[in-house]
Amino acid sequence: MNQLTESFSRARAENRALLIGYLPAGFPDFESSLLAIETLVTSGVDVVEIGLPYSDPLMDGPVIQRAVEMALANGITTSKVLELAAEATKFGAPILVMSYWNPIERFGLERFARTLAAGGGVGVITPDLTPEEATPWVDTTNEFGLSRVFLVAPTTTPNRVAEIASVSNGFIYAASLMGVTGVRDQVASRPRTDAGQSDRAFDLVRRIKEVSDTPVAVGIGISSAQQVKATAAYADGVIVGSLLVKTIAEAIDSNSGDFSPAVRSLGPLVAELAAATKGTS
């Protein structure tokens, strides 16, 4: 049982969903992103997802895209991301890296996995890697003891859900809706009796659980404590990203070189989100 699995088990024993916080590495800068991760963990985030900035982030909306552009302008590289991940493990939470496949392939599968594992990272989220192309990655992550997280969308067919579940061993990332990441006014909730049809994210989690015992975490568009509470009622984990990035971005004083107040502004928000995961199952 690795650190990630232990975190899901602990949350389940505490009658709550796990809270996963996403931030891109190097935003607003390297040191500030490390401070932001510390703030997440001390304020209640169970697992940290560090985004590897990439020049063609197909899954990301404008909030994260702007943050990624800032990180790339700051000179963030794959090596720097892995360095940040290693530094962030000192805060005690499991650290995963979220990366599109191209940067990992360019860096080298074995080199990437070896470096992340040596630094204490527990896994990798690969949103655009398909099961058909995953065999080398499965073998490499098995060799270095890393968890693999693949993404399932509301439109994913039952057979495809089973295929993706078969190569996932950390948790399965269930997209709450179709489209790119971003803050939403509405997101997944339990199906209402008067709605006439099940909510798509709820139904997706149900379909995943029919074919897999791997934990399921729901993300994309979750933007408030109310949405966290609704999602935590049926998922093992809740992923919040754009809201955290937006909070930092809005708090940054463009005339100041000190980003510390901006990243520390995450504290009260994260505490509120963490409280919303409790007593939901």
BALOBA-1460 file (C-alpha; in Angstrom, 3 decimals):
// residues 281
<rec num="1" residu="m" x="0.000" y="0.000" z="0.000"/>
<rec num="2" residu="n" x="1.573" y="3.285" z="-1.116"/>
<rec num="3" residu="q" x="1.000" y="6.791" z="0.248"/>
<rec num="4" residu="l" x="-1.780" y="7.552" z="-2.228"/>
<rec num="5" residu="t" x="-3.701" y="4.372" z="-1.429"/>
<rec num="6" residu="e" x="-3.281" y="5.066" z="2.271"/>
<rec num="7" residu="s" x="-4.757" y="8.540" z="1.804"/>
<rec num="8" residu="f" x="-7.878" y="7.176" z="0.127"/>
<rec num="9" residu="s" x="-8.246" y="4.527" z="2.838"/>
<rec num="10" residu="r" x="-7.860" y="7.101" z="5.594"/>
<rec num="11" residu="a" x="-10.453" y="9.402" z="4.039"/>
<rec num="12" residu="r" x="-12.880" y="6.511" z="3.684"/>
<rec num="13" residu="a" x="-12.389" y="5.590" z="7.350"/>
<rec num="14" residu="e" x="-13.111" y="9.211" z="8.280"/>
<rec num="15" residu="n" x="-16.386" y="9.175" z="6.312"/>
<rec num="16" residu="r" x="-15.302" y="11.767" z="3.792"/>
<rec num="17" residu="a" x="-14.010" y="12.173" z="0.281"/>
<rec num="18" residu="l" x="-10.371" y="12.936" z="-0.433"/>
<rec num="19" residu="l" x="-9.558" y="16.509" z="-1.486"/>
<rec num="20" residu="i" x="-7.042" y="16.814" z="-4.334"/>
<rec num="21" residu="g" x="-5.642" y="20.243" z="-5.173"/>
<rec num="22" residu="y" x="-4.096" y="21.108" z="-8.538"/>
<rec num="23" residu="l" x="-1.599" y="23.887" z="-9.230"/>
<rec num="24" residu="p" x="0.761" y="24.321" z="-12.198"/>
<rec num="25" residu="a" x="4.451" y="24.205" z="-11.327"/>
<rec num="26" residu="g" x="6.240" y="27.542" z="-11.529"/>
<rec num="27" residu="f" x="3.141" y="29.696" z="-11.025"/>
<rec num="28" residu="p" x="3.489" y="32.513" z="-10.108"/>
<rec num="29" residu="d" x="7.164" y="31.508" z="-9.844"/>
<rec num="30" residu="f" x="9.098" y="28.490" z="-8.584"/>
<rec num="31" residu="e" x="9.432" y="29.493" z="-4.927"/>
<rec num="32" residu="s" x="5.886" y="30.822" z="-4.733"/>
<rec num="33" residu="s" x="4.465" y="27.616" z="-6.199"/>
<rec num="34" residu="l" x="6.261" y="25.686" z="-3.459"/>
<rec num="35" residu="l" x="4.732" y="28.003" z="-0.852"/>
<rec num="36" residu="a" x="1.323" y="27.531" z="-2.493"/>
<rec num="37" residu="i" x="1.641" y="23.755" z="-2.186"/>
<rec num="38" residu="e" x="2.550" y="24.108" z="1.485"/>
<rec num="39" residu="t" x="-0.531" y="26.291" z="1.965"/>
<rec num="40" residu="l" x="-2.728" y="23.676" z="0.287"/>
<rec num="41" residu="v" x="-1.465" y="20.896" z="2.539"/>
<rec num="42" residu="t" x="-1.579" y="22.837" z="5.812"/>
<rec num="43" residu="s" x="-5.101" y="24.045" z="4.988"/>
<rec num="44" residu="g" x="-6.615" y="20.624" z="4.317"/>
<rec num="45" residu="v" x="-5.714" y="19.272" z="0.885"/>
<rec num="46" residu="d" x="-4.985" y="15.525" z="1.091"/>
<rec num="47" residu="v" x="-3.181" y="15.032" z="-2.238"/>
<rec num="48" residu="v" x="-1.391" y="17.566" z="-4.436"/>
<rec num="49" residu="e" x="-1.466" y="17.412" z="-8.214"/>
<rec num="50" residu="i" x="1.389" y="19.420" z="-9.733"/>
<rec num="51" residu="g" x="0.785" y="20.426" z="-13.340"/>
<rec num="52" residu="l" x="3.669" y="20.211" z="-15.782"/>
<rec num="53" residu="p" x="3.367" y="23.355" z="-17.942"/>
<rec num="54" residu="y" x="3.048" y="22.564" z="-21.619"/>
<rec num="55" residu="s" x="2.770" y="24.843" z="-24.625"/>
<rec num="56" residu="d" x="-0.291" y="23.057" z="-26.049"/>
<rec num="57" residu="p" x="-2.593" y="22.330" z="-23.072"/>
<rec num="58" residu="l" x="-5.626" y="20.990" z="-24.936"/>
<rec num="59" residu="m" x="-7.576" y="20.087" z="-21.800"/>
<rec num="60" residu="d" x="-7.063" y="23.388" z="-19.971"/>
<rec num="61" residu="g" x="-9.264" y="26.452" z="-20.023"/>
<rec num="62" residu="p" x="-8.136" y="30.104" z="-20.032"/>
<rec num="63" residu="v" x="-7.474" y="30.353" z="-16.275"/>
<rec num="64" residu="i" x="-4.935" y="27.542" z="-16.240"/>
<rec num="65" residu="q" x="-3.606" y="28.441" z="-19.680"/>
<rec num="66" residu="r" x="-2.618" y="31.899" z="-18.453"/>
<rec num="67" residu="a" x="-0.923" y="30.425" z="-15.407"/>
<rec num="68" residu="v" x="0.943" y="27.919" z="-17.580"/>
<rec num="69" residu="e" x="2.099" y="30.705" z="-19.889"/>
<rec num="70" residu="m" x="3.439" y="32.588" z="-16.872"/>
<rec num="71" residu="a" x="5.268" y="29.488" z="-15.652"/>
<rec num="72" residu="l" x="6.820" y="28.851" z="-19.064"/>
<rec num="73" residu="a" x="7.893" y="32.493" z="-19.267"/>
<rec num="74" residu="n" x="9.563" y="31.991" z="-15.892"/>
<rec num="75" residu="g" x="11.675" y="29.218" z="-17.441"/>
<rec num="76" residu="i" x="9.968" y="26.198" z="-15.894"/>
<rec num="77" residu="t" x="11.125" y="22.910" z="-17.417"/>
<rec num="78" residu="t" x="10.346" y="19.248" z="-16.890"/>
<rec num="79" residu="s" x="13.441" y="18.934" z="-14.711"/>
<rec num="80" residu="k" x="12.289" y="21.911" z="-12.642"/>
<rec num="81" residu="v" x="8.843" y="20.358" z="-12.226"/>
<rec num="82" residu="l" x="10.379" y="17.154" z="-10.912"/>
<rec num="83" residu="e" x="12.583" y="19.208" z="-8.610"/>
<rec num="84" residu="l" x="9.516" y="21.010" z="-7.293"/>
<rec num="85" residu="a" x="7.707" y="17.700" z="-6.770"/>
<rec num="86" residu="a" x="10.632" y="16.382" z="-4.724"/>
<rec num="87" residu="e" x="10.728" y="19.572" z="-2.635"/>
<rec num="88" residu="a" x="6.962" y="19.432" z="-2.070"/>
<rec num="89" residu="t" x="7.058" y="15.953" z="-0.514"/>
<rec num="90" residu="k" x="8.438" y="17.496" z="2.684"/>
<rec num="91" residu="f" x="4.960" y="18.842" z="3.454"/>
<rec num="92" residu="g" x="3.699" y="15.294" z="3.964"/>
<rec num="93" residu="a" x="0.978" y="14.906" z="1.333"/>
<rec num="94" residu="p" x="1.226" y="12.505" z="-1.620"/>
<rec num="95" residu="i" x="2.544" y="14.329" z="-4.684"/>
<rec num="96" residu="l" x="1.460" y="13.514" z="-8.232"/>
<rec num="97" residu="v" x="2.471" y="15.158" z="-11.483"/>
<rec num="98" residu="m" x="-0.165" y="15.860" z="-14.125"/>
<rec num="99" residu="s" x="1.391" y="15.915" z="-17.590"/>
<rec num="100" residu="y" x="0.386" y="15.614" z="-21.193"/>
<rec num="101" residu="w" x="2.159" y="12.717" z="-22.819"/>
<rec num="102" residu="n" x="4.500" y="14.626" z="-25.118"/>
<rec num="103" residu="p" x="6.716" y="16.134" z="-22.360"/>
<rec num="104" residu="i" x="7.107" y="12.735" z="-20.676"/>
<rec num="105" residu="e" x="7.974" y="11.037" z="-23.952"/>
<rec num="106" residu="r" x="10.505" y="13.739" z="-24.825"/>
<rec num="107" residu="f" x="12.078" y="13.587" z="-21.368"/>
<rec num="108" residu="g" x="12.243" y="9.790" z="-21.482"/>
<rec num="109" residu="l" x="9.806" y="7.441" z="-19.758"/>
<rec num="110" residu="e" x="12.366" y="5.711" z="-17.567"/>
<rec num="111" residu="r" x="14.188" y="8.934" z="-16.712"/>
<rec num="112" residu="f" x="10.926" y="10.673" z="-15.789"/>
<rec num="113" residu="a" x="9.624" y="7.816" z="-13.646"/>
<rec num="114" residu="r" x="12.966" y="7.199" z="-11.967"/>
<rec num="115" residu="t" x="13.443" y="10.879" z="-11.107"/>
<rec num="116" residu="l" x="9.906" y="11.323" z="-9.773"/>
<rec num="117" residu="a" x="10.070" y="8.160" z="-7.673"/>
<rec num="118" residu="a" x="13.526" y="9.004" z="-6.321"/>
<rec num="119" residu="g" x="12.199" y="12.375" z="-5.178"/>
<rec num="120" residu="g" x="9.284" y="10.801" z="-3.324"/>
<rec num="121" residu="g" x="6.507" y="11.400" z="-5.874"/>
<rec num="122" residu="v" x="3.766" y="8.776" z="-5.891"/>
<rec num="123" residu="g" x="2.224" y="8.919" z="-9.352"/>
<rec num="124" residu="v" x="1.392" y="10.580" z="-12.637"/>
<rec num="125" residu="i" x="-1.853" y="11.740" z="-14.249"/>
<rec num="126" residu="t" x="-1.737" y="11.426" z="-18.042"/>
<rec num="127" residu="p" x="-4.984" y="12.858" z="-19.475"/>
<rec num="128" residu="d" x="-4.163" y="12.248" z="-23.148"/>
<rec num="129" residu="l" x="-2.534" y="8.808" z="-22.952"/>
<rec num="130" residu="t" x="-4.753" y="6.022" z="-24.298"/>
<rec num="131" residu="p" x="-4.764" y="2.385" z="-23.088"/>
<rec num="132" residu="e" x="-3.594" y="1.198" z="-26.512"/>
<rec num="133" residu="e" x="-0.423" y="3.265" z="-26.221"/>
<rec num="134" residu="a" x="0.115" y="2.760" z="-22.499"/>
<rec num="135" residu="t" x="1.987" y="-0.555" z="-22.321"/>
<rec num="136" residu="p" x="5.509" y="0.951" z="-22.101"/>
<rec num="137" residu="w" x="4.269" y="3.413" z="-19.457"/>
<rec num="138" residu="v" x="2.556" y="0.646" z="-17.476"/>
<rec num="139" residu="d" x="5.782" y="-1.352" z="-17.467"/>
<rec num="140" residu="t" x="7.876" y="1.658" z="-16.478"/>
<rec num="141" residu="t" x="5.610" y="2.812" z="-13.660"/>
<rec num="142" residu="n" x="5.411" y="-0.733" z="-12.343"/>
<rec num="143" residu="e" x="9.192" y="-0.864" z="-12.271"/>
<rec num="144" residu="f" x="9.438" y="2.309" z="-10.196"/>
<rec num="145" residu="g" x="6.337" y="1.798" z="-8.056"/>
<rec num="146" residu="l" x="4.383" y="4.798" z="-9.349"/>
<rec num="147" residu="s" x="0.613" y="5.073" z="-9.498"/>
<rec num="148" residu="r" x="-1.045" y="5.678" z="-12.872"/>
<rec num="149" residu="v" x="-4.098" y="7.876" z="-13.301"/>
<rec num="150" residu="f" x="-6.084" y="7.886" z="-16.545"/>
<rec num="151" residu="l" x="-9.069" y="10.031" z="-17.460"/>
<rec num="152" residu="v" x="-12.619" y="8.937" z="-18.232"/>
<rec num="153" residu="a" x="-15.172" y="11.304" z="-19.784"/>
<rec num="154" residu="p" x="-18.988" y="11.257" z="-19.557"/>
<rec num="155" residu="t" x="-19.152" y="10.070" z="-23.181"/>
<rec num="156" residu="t" x="-16.736" y="7.159" z="-22.625"/>
<rec num="157" residu="t" x="-18.377" y="3.881" z="-23.625"/>
<rec num="158" residu="p" x="-18.736" y="1.007" z="-21.118"/>
<rec num="159" residu="n" x="-16.093" y="-1.094" z="-22.883"/>
<rec num="160" residu="r" x="-13.745" y="1.858" z="-22.921"/>
<rec num="161" residu="v" x="-14.336" y="2.539" z="-19.225"/>
<rec num="162" residu="a" x="-13.280" y="-1.037" z="-18.479"/>
<rec num="163" residu="e" x="-10.147" y="-0.679" z="-20.629"/>
<rec num="164" residu="i" x="-9.105" y="2.539" z="-18.893"/>
<rec num="165" residu="a" x="-9.845" y="1.081" z="-15.478"/>
<rec num="166" residu="s" x="-7.621" y="-1.891" z="-16.256"/>
<rec num="167" residu="v" x="-4.518" y="0.302" z="-16.660"/>
<rec num="168" residu="s" x="-5.270" y="2.696" z="-13.770"/>
<rec num="169" residu="n" x="-3.912" y="1.809" z="-10.353"/>
<rec num="170" residu="g" x="-3.826" y="5.079" z="-8.372"/>
<rec num="171" residu="f" x="-7.285" y="6.449" z="-8.947"/>
<rec num="172" residu="i" x="-9.460" y="7.020" z="-11.994"/>
<rec num="173" residu="y" x="-10.019" y="10.646" z="-12.973"/>
<rec num="174" residu="a" x="-13.690" y="11.124" z="-13.860"/>
<rec num="175" residu="a" x="-14.324" y="14.314" z="-15.825"/>
<rec num="176" residu="s" x="-17.461" y="15.933" z="-14.431"/>
<rec num="177" residu="l" x="-18.390" y="17.300" z="-17.838"/>
<rec num="178" residu="m" x="-17.190" y="17.597" z="-21.392"/>
<rec num="179" residu="g" x="-14.940" y="20.533" z="-22.206"/>
<rec num="180" residu="v" x="-11.849" y="22.199" z="-20.827"/>
<rec num="181" residu="t" x="-11.012" y="22.967" z="-17.214"/>
<rec num="182" residu="g" x="-12.435" y="26.097" z="-15.642"/>
<rec num="183" residu="v" x="-14.662" y="27.581" z="-12.977"/>
<rec num="184" residu="r" x="-18.325" y="26.607" z="-13.423"/>
<rec num="185" residu="d" x="-21.547" y="27.802" z="-11.800"/>
<rec num="186" residu="q" x="-22.944" y="24.275" z="-11.871"/>
<rec num="187" residu="v" x="-21.310" y="20.884" z="-11.821"/>
<rec num="188" residu="a" x="-22.015" y="17.301" z="-10.873"/>
<rec num="189" residu="s" x="-24.524" y="16.419" z="-8.182"/>
<rec num="190" residu="r" x="-26.608" y="13.433" z="-7.243"/>
<rec num="191" residu="p" x="-29.455" y="12.848" z="-9.716"/>
<rec num="192" residu="r" x="-32.683" y="14.577" z="-8.706"/>
<rec num="193" residu="t" x="-35.935" y="12.646" z="-8.698"/>
<rec num="194" residu="d" x="-37.597" y="15.381" z="-10.753"/>
<rec num="195" residu="a" x="-34.820" y="15.670" z="-13.303"/>
<rec num="196" residu="g" x="-35.884" y="12.789" z="-15.480"/>
<rec num="197" residu="q" x="-32.311" y="11.645" z="-16.017"/>
<rec num="198" residu="s" x="-29.188" y="11.006" z="-13.970"/>
<rec num="199" residu="d" x="-26.476" y="13.558" z="-13.682"/>
<rec num="200" residu="r" x="-23.699" y="12.591" z="-16.102"/>
<rec num="201" residu="a" x="-20.852" y="12.686" z="-13.585"/>
<rec num="202" residu="f" x="-22.813" y="10.670" z="-11.027"/>
<rec num="203" residu="d" x="-23.664" y="8.149" z="-13.701"/>
<rec num="204" residu="l" x="-20.049" y="8.026" z="-14.870"/>
<rec num="205" residu="v" x="-18.779" y="7.285" z="-11.359"/>
<rec num="206" residu="r" x="-21.414" y="4.571" z="-11.022"/>
<rec num="207" residu="r" x="-20.345" y="3.005" z="-14.316"/>
<rec num="208" residu="i" x="-16.680" y="3.051" z="-13.303"/>
<rec num="209" residu="k" x="-17.432" y="1.427" z="-9.961"/>
<rec num="210" residu="e" x="-19.313" y="-1.355" z="-11.715"/>
<rec num="211" residu="v" x="-16.084" y="-2.527" z="-13.348"/>
<rec num="212" residu="s" x="-13.333" y="-1.415" z="-10.953"/>
<rec num="213" residu="d" x="-12.438" y="-1.196" z="-7.275"/>
<rec num="214" residu="t" x="-9.937" y="1.582" z="-7.981"/>
<rec num="215" residu="p" x="-10.927" y="4.864" z="-6.275"/>
<rec num="216" residu="v" x="-12.653" y="7.446" z="-8.446"/>
<rec num="217" residu="a" x="-11.975" y="11.181" z="-8.156"/>
<rec num="218" residu="v" x="-14.106" y="13.745" z="-9.973"/>
<rec num="219" residu="g" x="-12.658" y="16.921" z="-11.412"/>
<rec num="220" residu="i" x="-13.110" y="19.740" z="-13.962"/>
<rec num="221" residu="g" x="-15.274" y="22.705" z="-13.114"/>
<rec num="222" residu="i" x="-15.642" y="22.170" z="-9.362"/>
<rec num="223" residu="s" x="-15.653" y="25.725" z="-8.085"/>
<rec num="224" residu="s" x="-17.253" y="26.015" z="-4.650"/>
<rec num="225" residu="a" x="-17.648" y="24.278" z="-1.314"/>
<rec num="226" residu="q" x="-21.234" y="23.454" z="-2.262"/>
<rec num="227" residu="q" x="-20.061" y="21.689" z="-5.412"/>
<rec num="228" residu="v" x="-17.370" y="19.853" z="-3.434"/>
<rec num="229" residu="k" x="-20.010" y="18.634" z="-0.970"/>
<rec num="230" residu="a" x="-22.326" y="17.472" z="-3.744"/>
<rec num="231" residu="t" x="-19.549" y="15.622" z="-5.553"/>
<rec num="232" residu="a" x="-18.121" y="14.118" z="-2.372"/>
<rec num="233" residu="a" x="-21.484" y="12.451" z="-1.768"/>
<rec num="234" residu="y" x="-20.762" y="9.870" z="-4.469"/>
<rec num="235" residu="a" x="-17.043" y="10.063" z="-5.363"/>
<rec num="236" residu="d" x="-13.961" y="8.870" z="-3.479"/>
<rec num="237" residu="g" x="-12.128" y="12.099" z="-4.253"/>
<rec num="238" residu="v" x="-12.786" y="15.642" z="-5.442"/>
<rec num="239" residu="i" x="-10.282" y="17.532" z="-7.604"/>
<rec num="240" residu="v" x="-10.133" y="21.334" z="-7.514"/>
<rec num="241" residu="g" x="-7.790" y="23.229" z="-9.824"/>
<rec num="242" residu="s" x="-8.992" y="26.270" z="-11.730"/>
<rec num="243" residu="l" x="-10.565" y="27.790" z="-8.622"/>
<rec num="244" residu="l" x="-7.221" y="27.653" z="-6.811"/>
<rec num="245" residu="v" x="-5.325" y="29.109" z="-9.756"/>
<rec num="246" residu="k" x="-7.945" y="31.850" z="-10.180"/>
<rec num="247" residu="t" x="-7.711" y="32.751" z="-6.495"/>
<rec num="248" residu="i" x="-3.947" y="33.244" z="-6.733"/>
<rec num="249" residu="a" x="-4.180" y="35.150" z="-10.012"/>
<rec num="250" residu="e" x="-6.751" y="37.570" z="-8.634"/>
<rec num="251" residu="a" x="-4.677" y="38.199" z="-5.505"/>
<rec num="252" residu="i" x="-1.439" y="38.965" z="-7.312"/>
<rec num="253" residu="d" x="-0.358" y="42.580" z="-7.143"/>
<rec num="254" residu="s" x="1.231" y="43.230" z="-10.532"/>
<rec num="255" residu="n" x="3.316" y="46.024" z="-9.038"/>
<rec num="256" residu="s" x="4.928" y="43.841" z="-6.405"/>
<rec num="257" residu="g" x="7.551" y="41.133" z="-6.738"/>
<rec num="258" residu="d" x="6.307" y="39.409" z="-3.564"/>
<rec num="259" residu="f" x="3.767" y="36.715" z="-4.393"/>
<rec num="260" residu="s" x="3.571" y="35.365" z="-0.818"/>
<rec num="261" residu="p" x="0.305" y="37.117" z="0.134"/>
<rec num="262" residu="a" x="-1.334" y="35.876" z="-3.063"/>
<rec num="263" residu="v" x="-0.490" y="32.222" z="-2.530"/>
<rec num="264" residu="r" x="-1.304" y="32.376" z="1.183"/>
<rec num="265" residu="s" x="-4.756" y="33.657" z="0.259"/>
<rec num="266" residu="l" x="-5.554" y="30.046" z="-0.650"/>
<rec num="267" residu="g" x="-5.676" y="29.068" z="3.025"/>
<rec num="268" residu="p" x="-9.244" y="30.054" z="4.012"/>
<rec num="269" residu="l" x="-10.667" y="28.821" z="0.706"/>
<rec num="270" residu="v" x="-8.992" y="25.426" z="0.972"/>
<rec num="271" residu="a" x="-10.116" y="25.026" z="4.578"/>
<rec num="272" residu="e" x="-13.701" y="25.647" z="3.457"/>
<rec num="273" residu="l" x="-13.381" y="23.113" z="0.622"/>
<rec num="274" residu="a" x="-11.843" y="20.526" z="2.944"/>
<rec num="275" residu="a" x="-14.677" y="20.935" z="5.437"/>
<rec num="276" residu="a" x="-17.168" y="20.275" z="2.645"/>
<rec num="277" residu="t" x="-15.784" y="16.761" z="2.069"/>
<rec num="278" residu="k" x="-16.694" y="15.522" z="5.560"/>
<rec num="279" residu="g" x="-19.593" y="13.326" z="6.532"/>
<rec num="280" residu="t" x="-20.684" y="12.770" z="2.968"/>
<rec num="281" residu="s" x="-20.813" y="9.000" z="2.613"/>
